[in-house]
Amino acid sequence: MRGTHGRILTTVIALLALQLGSLVAPAYACGCGAMIPSRAERIGVDREESAVRWDGRTETVVMRFDVHGNARRAAWIMPVPHRADVTLGDPALFDALDRLTTPEQRDRFHFWPREGDWPFDHDHGDGAGAAPPGAGGVGVVGRERLGPFDVARLTATDPDALGDWLRANGFELPERLTGALRPYVERAWEYVAVRLAPQESGATLRGELTPLRITFASDELVYPMRLSRLARTPQTLGLYVLADHRMEPRSPIGGDRPEVTFAGRIDRPEGAVADLAGARPVHLTVLEQRFPHPDRIDDDHHLRAVADVPYREIAYTERLLTVGGVPVWLLTVAGGTLLATAAALLAVRATRRRAPDDAGALPAP
């Protein structure tokens, strides 16, 4: 038993170490853009959440970043297929979406005790943990200040001119980003260029930033991803999609196969979800995808409607099988022990009864 306990404890510690490692260095994609601080500063995106609403004609992307680092300013570029309107989003949106997609809770019973079950429950801790282009090839459609965001809406006919304009206007970008923008320039896309700057003097960009809401015309549901190929570490994309049907990517575009973690019909959208999707029924699909090698990303995500098959993840709570509060394994072991003891006693008695008869018997003639 002591050896089994040790093996279980070693396994638990190894799994815990893996989990802590993933928390210390998470890597989330700036999926539809590129976030770059000034040269002397650093910034990390702990998490990017994106919600997309598409009604067949218009697409709206709401993004919220959770960032860390010492940057006082950072630049973020998002290509869009048509002219975009940019406003601040509702911070309550993602909490509402999380509640709608919470996994179904179920109990799952096990027979033999595990770590945390008696007799392996020695640790009783407190549980803490858990416009047309201008003369230079770049046109400025508009520029405005929205909370912590300085937003410029641009057109461009030359990726080099676009890069020059961005750098001249305070958007410090790596040289290779200019080349990454070329496919969008060739397709006459437009751009939302954002400078993130705290409103308090001297403050750094840290924690959850106010969501940004970007709306543009689109006859297909497209989520720009090409710029994420510039990332140097594995990336993860999480996407909420609200549309008339369940939606899934046409291809993995160089990453792992996209995973659907929720798909279902929301009959009565309310609050922040209704503000984005409207009051009529809508299908919500939640997608997760990993990009172990970002340099292999070769396209944007183009999503298509598929069969409206509902899906919800199930979160199991492991429980020890008991009867009247007593573990079944203990009852089984105790019962087996009693039966074995009784059988042994009966065997002894039978042997004793036969012994005198055998001793007094005469040998056969």
C-alpha positions as CSV (number, residue, x, y, z in Angstrom):
1,M,0.0,0.0,0.0
2,R,2.8,2.4,0.9
3,G,4.5,1.8,-2.5
4,T,1.2,2.4,-4.3
5,H,0.7,5.6,-2.3
6,G,4.2,6.8,-3.3
7,R,3.6,6.1,-7.0
8,I,0.3,8.0,-7.0
9,L,1.9,10.9,-5.2
10,T,4.8,11.1,-7.7
11,T,2.3,11.1,-10.6
12,V,0.3,13.9,-9.0
13,I,3.4,16.0,-8.4
14,A,4.5,15.5,-12.0
15,L,1.1,16.5,-13.4
16,L,1.1,19.5,-11.1
17,A,4.5,20.6,-12.3
18,L,3.3,20.5,-15.9
19,Q,0.2,22.6,-15.0
20,L,2.3,25.2,-13.2
21,G,4.7,25.3,-16.2
22,S,1.8,26.2,-18.5
23,L,0.6,28.9,-16.2
24,V,4.1,30.5,-15.8
25,A,4.7,30.8,-19.6
26,P,1.3,30.9,-21.4
27,A,1.4,31.8,-25.2
28,Y,-1.7,33.2,-26.6
29,A,-1.9,34.5,-30.2
30,C,-2.6,38.0,-31.2
31,G,-4.5,36.1,-33.8
32,C,-5.8,38.9,-36.0
33,G,-3.0,41.3,-35.5
34,A,0.5,42.0,-34.3
35,M,1.3,43.7,-31.0
36,I,4.7,45.3,-30.8
37,P,6.1,47.5,-28.0
38,S,8.8,50.2,-28.5
39,R,12.4,48.9,-28.9
40,A,13.5,49.4,-25.3
41,E,10.4,47.9,-23.8
42,R,8.7,44.5,-23.7
43,I,5.1,43.3,-23.6
44,G,3.5,39.9,-23.4
45,V,-0.1,38.9,-24.1
46,D,-1.2,36.5,-21.4
47,R,-4.5,36.1,-23.1
48,E,-6.4,37.3,-26.1
49,E,-10.1,36.6,-26.3
50,S,-12.0,37.3,-29.5
51,A,-15.7,37.2,-30.2
52,V,-16.9,37.4,-33.8
53,R,-20.5,38.1,-35.0
54,W,-21.3,37.6,-38.7
55,D,-24.8,37.9,-40.1
56,G,-23.9,37.2,-43.8
57,R,-23.1,40.8,-44.7
58,T,-21.4,42.4,-41.7
59,E,-18.7,41.1,-39.4
60,T,-17.9,42.4,-36.0
61,V,-14.8,41.4,-34.0
62,V,-14.6,42.2,-30.3
63,M,-11.1,41.7,-28.7
64,R,-9.9,41.8,-25.2
65,F,-6.2,41.5,-24.2
66,D,-4.7,40.6,-20.9
67,V,-1.1,41.9,-21.0
68,H,2.0,42.2,-18.9
69,G,5.5,43.8,-19.2
70,N,7.0,47.3,-18.8
71,A,5.7,48.9,-22.0
72,R,4.1,52.3,-21.8
73,R,3.1,52.1,-25.4
74,A,2.6,49.3,-27.9
75,A,1.4,49.1,-31.5
76,W,-1.2,46.6,-32.9
77,I,-2.1,46.2,-36.6
78,M,-5.2,44.4,-37.9
79,P,-6.0,44.0,-41.6
80,V,-9.7,44.1,-42.6
81,P,-11.3,43.4,-46.0
82,H,-13.4,46.6,-46.1
83,R,-13.8,49.9,-44.3
84,A,-14.0,49.5,-40.6
85,D,-15.8,51.3,-37.8
86,V,-14.0,51.1,-34.4
87,T,-15.5,51.6,-31.0
88,L,-15.0,50.4,-27.4
89,G,-16.5,47.0,-26.6
90,D,-18.4,45.9,-23.5
91,P,-16.1,44.3,-20.9
92,A,-19.1,42.1,-19.7
93,L,-19.3,40.3,-23.0
94,F,-16.7,37.6,-22.4
95,D,-17.9,36.8,-18.9
96,A,-21.4,36.3,-20.4
97,L,-20.0,34.0,-23.1
98,D,-18.1,32.0,-20.5
99,R,-21.3,31.4,-18.5
100,L,-23.1,30.3,-21.6
101,T,-20.4,27.8,-22.5
102,T,-19.6,26.4,-19.1
103,P,-19.0,22.6,-19.3
104,E,-21.7,20.3,-18.0
105,Q,-20.8,19.1,-14.5
106,R,-21.1,15.3,-13.8
107,D,-19.9,13.0,-11.2
108,R,-17.8,10.0,-12.1
109,F,-17.2,7.3,-9.5
110,H,-14.1,5.1,-9.0
111,F,-13.7,2.0,-7.0
112,W,-10.1,2.1,-5.7
113,P,-8.9,5.1,-3.6
114,R,-6.9,7.8,-5.2
115,E,-4.9,10.7,-3.9
116,G,-7.2,12.7,-1.7
117,D,-9.3,9.7,-0.7
118,W,-8.8,7.8,2.5
119,P,-6.3,6.6,3.4
120,F,-4.3,8.9,1.1
121,D,-5.9,12.1,2.5
122,H,-3.1,13.2,4.8
123,D,-2.8,16.7,3.3
124,H,-5.5,18.9,4.7
125,G,-4.3,22.2,3.2
126,D,-6.5,25.3,2.8
127,G,-7.1,24.6,-0.9
128,A,-5.6,27.9,-2.1
129,G,-4.5,27.9,-5.7
130,A,-6.6,27.4,-8.3
131,A,-10.3,56.8,-48.1
132,P,-8.4,56.7,-51.4
133,P,-4.6,56.5,-50.8
134,G,-2.7,59.7,-50.4
135,A,0.3,60.8,-52.4
136,G,2.6,58.5,-50.5
137,G,0.5,55.4,-51.2
138,V,-1.2,55.5,-47.7
139,G,-4.6,57.1,-47.1
140,V,-5.8,58.0,-43.6
141,V,-9.6,57.3,-43.4
142,G,-9.8,58.5,-39.8
143,R,-8.0,58.8,-36.5
144,E,-9.5,58.9,-33.0
145,R,-8.7,58.3,-29.3
146,L,-10.8,55.6,-27.7
147,G,-10.0,55.1,-24.0
148,P,-6.4,53.6,-23.9
149,F,-6.4,53.3,-27.8
150,D,-5.1,55.7,-30.4
151,V,-6.8,54.3,-33.5
152,A,-5.8,55.1,-37.2
153,R,-7.9,53.6,-40.0
154,L,-5.7,53.3,-43.2
155,T,-5.6,52.3,-46.8
156,A,-2.5,51.4,-48.7
157,T,-1.3,50.5,-52.2
158,D,2.3,49.8,-51.2
159,P,3.4,47.7,-48.2
160,D,6.7,49.6,-47.9
161,A,4.8,53.0,-47.8
162,L,2.5,51.5,-45.2
163,G,5.4,50.5,-43.1
164,D,7.0,53.9,-43.4
165,W,3.8,55.7,-42.5
166,L,3.4,53.5,-39.4
167,R,6.9,54.1,-38.2
168,A,6.7,57.8,-38.9
169,N,3.6,58.1,-36.8
170,G,4.8,56.2,-33.7
171,F,4.1,52.6,-34.6
172,E,7.5,50.9,-34.2
173,L,7.4,47.7,-36.2
174,P,9.9,45.0,-37.2
175,E,11.1,45.2,-40.8
176,R,9.7,41.7,-41.6
177,L,6.1,42.9,-40.8
178,T,6.2,45.0,-44.0
179,G,6.6,41.8,-46.1
180,A,3.8,40.1,-44.1
181,L,1.4,42.9,-45.0
182,R,2.0,42.5,-48.7
183,P,-0.7,39.9,-49.3
184,Y,-3.3,42.2,-47.8
185,V,-2.0,45.2,-49.8
186,E,-2.3,43.1,-53.0
187,R,-5.9,42.3,-52.2
188,A,-6.7,46.0,-51.4
189,W,-7.6,45.4,-47.8
190,E,-7.6,48.2,-45.3
191,Y,-6.0,48.4,-41.8
192,V,-6.8,49.3,-38.3
193,A,-3.6,50.5,-36.6
194,V,-3.8,50.9,-32.9
195,R,-1.4,52.4,-30.4
196,L,-2.1,51.3,-26.9
197,A,-1.1,53.9,-24.2
198,P,-2.3,54.1,-20.6
199,Q,-4.3,57.3,-19.9
200,E,-2.3,57.9,-16.7
201,S,1.0,59.5,-17.3
202,G,3.9,57.1,-16.8
203,A,1.8,54.1,-16.3
204,T,2.5,50.8,-18.0
205,L,0.3,48.5,-20.0
206,R,-0.8,45.7,-17.6
207,G,-3.8,43.6,-16.9
208,E,-7.0,43.4,-18.8
209,L,-7.4,46.2,-21.4
210,T,-10.7,47.6,-22.4
211,P,-12.2,45.5,-25.3
212,L,-12.0,47.0,-28.8
213,R,-14.9,46.5,-31.2
214,I,-14.2,46.5,-35.0
215,T,-17.0,46.2,-37.6
216,F,-16.7,45.9,-41.3
217,A,-18.6,44.6,-44.4
218,S,-17.8,41.0,-45.4
219,D,-19.6,38.5,-47.5
220,E,-17.8,35.6,-45.7
221,L,-16.7,35.0,-42.2
222,V,-12.9,35.6,-42.2
223,Y,-10.6,35.9,-39.2
224,P,-7.2,37.5,-40.2
225,M,-4.3,35.2,-39.0
226,R,-1.4,35.7,-41.4
227,L,0.5,38.2,-39.1
228,S,0.7,35.6,-36.4
229,R,3.3,33.8,-38.5
230,L,5.8,36.4,-37.2
231,A,5.5,34.9,-33.6
232,R,8.6,33.1,-32.3
233,T,6.8,30.9,-29.8
234,P,3.9,28.5,-30.1
235,Q,0.5,30.3,-30.2
236,T,-3.0,29.4,-29.1
237,L,-6.2,30.8,-30.6
238,G,-9.5,31.0,-28.8
239,L,-12.5,32.2,-30.7
240,Y,-16.2,32.7,-30.0
241,V,-18.3,32.7,-33.2
242,L,-21.9,34.0,-33.3
243,A,-23.7,33.3,-36.6
244,D,-26.9,31.8,-38.0
245,H,-25.4,28.3,-38.0
246,R,-22.5,26.4,-36.4
247,M,-19.3,27.6,-38.0
248,E,-16.0,25.9,-38.4
249,P,-12.7,26.8,-40.2
250,R,-12.2,25.4,-43.8
251,S,-8.7,24.3,-43.0
252,P,-6.1,24.4,-40.1
253,I,-4.0,27.0,-42.0
254,G,-0.7,25.5,-40.7
255,G,-1.8,24.7,-37.1
256,D,-3.2,21.8,-35.3
257,R,-6.7,20.7,-36.1
258,P,-9.2,23.3,-34.7
259,E,-11.2,21.9,-31.8
260,V,-14.8,22.7,-31.1
261,T,-15.3,23.1,-27.3
262,F,-18.9,24.3,-27.5
263,A,-21.6,24.5,-30.2
264,G,-25.2,25.3,-29.5
265,R,-28.2,27.6,-30.1
266,I,-28.8,30.6,-27.9
267,D,-32.5,31.1,-28.1
268,R,-32.7,34.3,-26.1
269,P,-29.5,36.4,-26.1
270,E,-29.4,38.8,-23.3
271,G,-27.2,41.7,-22.1
272,A,-23.8,42.1,-23.7
273,V,-24.4,39.1,-25.9
274,A,-27.6,40.6,-27.3
275,D,-25.8,43.9,-27.9
276,L,-23.4,42.0,-30.2
277,A,-25.6,39.4,-31.7
278,G,-29.1,40.9,-31.5
279,A,-32.2,39.6,-29.7
280,R,-33.1,36.8,-32.1
281,P,-31.8,33.2,-31.8
282,V,-28.2,32.7,-32.8
283,H,-25.7,29.8,-32.9
284,L,-22.6,30.0,-30.8
285,T,-19.5,28.0,-31.6
286,V,-16.3,28.1,-29.5
287,L,-13.1,27.1,-31.2
288,E,-9.6,26.4,-29.8
289,Q,-6.5,25.9,-31.9
290,R,-2.8,25.5,-31.3
291,F,0.0,26.7,-33.6
292,P,3.1,24.9,-32.5
293,H,5.0,26.4,-35.5
294,P,3.6,29.8,-36.2
295,D,5.9,30.3,-39.2
296,R,3.8,27.7,-41.0
297,I,0.6,29.8,-40.9
298,D,-0.2,30.3,-44.6
299,D,-3.6,32.0,-44.7
300,D,-6.4,33.7,-42.7
301,H,-9.2,31.6,-41.2
302,H,-12.2,31.3,-43.6
303,L,-15.1,29.8,-41.7
304,R,-18.1,28.0,-43.2
305,A,-21.5,26.8,-41.9
306,V,-21.8,23.1,-41.0
307,A,-24.6,21.0,-39.5
308,D,-26.1,22.5,-36.4
309,V,-25.1,19.6,-34.2
310,P,-24.9,20.7,-30.5
311,Y,-21.9,20.0,-28.4
312,R,-20.9,20.8,-24.8
313,E,-17.9,19.6,-22.9
314,I,-18.4,17.5,-19.8
315,A,-16.3,18.2,-16.7
316,Y,-16.2,15.2,-14.4
317,T,-15.8,15.3,-10.7
318,E,-14.1,12.1,-9.5
319,R,-15.8,10.6,-6.4
320,L,-15.0,7.5,-4.5
321,L,-17.8,4.9,-4.7
322,T,-19.4,4.5,-1.2
323,V,-22.4,2.8,0.5
324,G,-23.7,4.6,3.6
325,G,-20.5,6.7,3.6
326,V,-18.3,3.6,3.7
327,P,-16.0,3.1,0.7
328,V,-17.1,0.1,-1.4
329,W,-13.5,-1.1,-1.8
330,L,-13.2,-1.3,2.0
331,L,-16.4,-3.2,2.3
332,T,-15.2,-5.5,-0.5
333,V,-11.8,-6.1,1.1
334,A,-13.3,-6.6,4.5
335,G,-16.0,-8.9,3.2
336,G,-13.4,-10.9,1.2
337,T,-11.2,-11.1,4.3
338,L,-14.1,-12.4,6.4
339,L,-15.0,-15.0,3.8
340,A,-11.4,-16.1,3.5
341,T,-11.1,-16.4,7.3
342,A,-14.3,-18.3,7.5
343,A,-13.2,-20.7,4.8
344,A,-9.9,-21.3,6.6
345,L,-11.6,-22.0,9.9
346,L,-14.0,-24.5,8.2
347,A,-11.0,-26.2,6.6
348,V,-9.2,-26.5,9.9
349,R,-12.2,-28.0,11.6
350,A,-12.8,-30.5,8.9
351,T,-9.1,-31.5,9.1
352,R,-9.4,-32.0,12.9
353,R,-12.5,-34.1,12.5
354,R,-10.9,-36.5,10.1
355,A,-7.7,-36.9,12.0
356,P,-8.9,-39.2,14.9
357,D,-10.8,-41.4,12.4
358,D,-7.7,-41.8,10.3
359,A,-5.5,-42.5,13.3
360,G,-7.8,-45.3,14.6
361,A,-8.5,-47.1,11.4
362,L,-6.9,-50.5,10.8
363,P,-5.1,-51.1,7.6
364,A,-7.0,-53.2,5.1
365,P,-6.1,-56.9,4.9
